[in-house]
Amino acid sequence: MDNTKRYERLLERYGNGDLSRRKFLGLLGAAGLAYGVQMPFSKGALAAVSEVRFDGWGGVVSEAFRKHAFDPYTNATGINVVDGTFGGGDEYLSRVKASQPGEYNIAHLSGVFDYARYHNLGLASELNEANIPNLANVIPKLIDVFRNVTGGTLSCVPYDYGTTGLAYNRKFISDDEMKEKGARILLEEKFKNKIGGWSDWRTRIWYGSLQTGQNPNGAEDMDAVWDAIRTHRDLALKYWNSGAELMSLLAEEEIYVTEGWSGRIYALQEQGHDIGYYDPPNSFGWQECLFVMKGSPMAECEELLNFMLERDTAVAVAEGQNYPPALDPNKVDLGKKVPTLPAFDPTGTLNGLTFADPAYWNGNEAEWSKTFGRVQKGY
């Protein structure tokens, strides 16, 4: 069948209501058809979209997305999802700022402060929420914090949440000792060269605040915080740079204690490692979102977001990456495993988690990230 006949057949199916607009566009893209025919729903010539780019954190997280979301989406729509990875938010933002509009589409961003950064840089889109009906099943608190940044509209959908708590090897550190010492266990001289930490300035300052008895969203004595960060630096074996490295350091017993991401620690526990996990008071709570860049193919991105928020897809991804989904447990049955995950809140209120104040952290980013760069090098 030549391209003209294939196009006419798809057009007929669309006209009969057998195909949605997005499915129609996706099949055209998958078939490699070029076309410029005016359609009733379009004021201009249509352009085929054959792929959407998604960038995330790699490892078990990317594996979960690929298996439970991207491949099924491609099978359903004909639109390919090209997925890339990054090790940190600052690294990825540098790539985006150096790119051409439309080169990057959807990113798995961490924290409302990242959302605010992208918005302030003019990188935000505006989602048509009518195309994402599954958004109605998301925990309201997770949505509202994003709306507050972008004046009531959304450039993303919340997708999961977790904590950066304390991970420790129970062979060397008891549960009682961990609860007694909390964040200050990362400053214990007896664990010198068996301590780890993430090479992220926000996390280091958050834990430095906890170690000095201060509010992580409003520390008043930053000299004490920097002193705590330097003490930790001198005791630590190394800073880790990825979830995979975090898991390897703990699994191989190169380190005994570190702060770590709740889902990665659960994965270690599933593998049989006797690694404990403890969220001290004001532990670093965070949520991740699926952010759509300005200049992306919006209809296709919105369809992918809605597909990823489907109950079965979201739960399967949550079970694969070990982070609770953003879906409200009061509205959606999240199955058996999700309620056992670290940081899961059965009430759907998330009142027990402390999230970063985006204005506070973004307002200090320039100074603090520069200072941490010097501290990290030994100053």
Secondary structure, DSSP 8 states (H G I E B T S, - for coil): --HHHHHHHHHHHHHTTSS-HHHHHHHHHHHT-------TT-SS------EEEEEE--HHHHHHHIIIIIHHHHHHHS-EEEEEE-S-HHHHHHHHHTS-TTS--EEEEESHHHHHHHHHTT-B----GGG-GGGGGB-HHHHHHHHHHTTT--SEEEEEEEEEEEEEETTTS-HHHHHHHGGGGGG-GGGTTSEEEES-HHHHHHHHHHHTT--TTS-S-HHHHHHHHHHHHHHEEEEE-SHHHHHHHHHTTS-SEEEEEHHHHHHHHHTT--EEEE--TT-EEEEEEEEEBTTS-HHHHHHHHHHHTSHHHHHHHHHHHTS-BSB-TTTS--TTTGGGSTT--TTS--TT-EE--HHHHHHHHHHHHHHHHHHHTT-
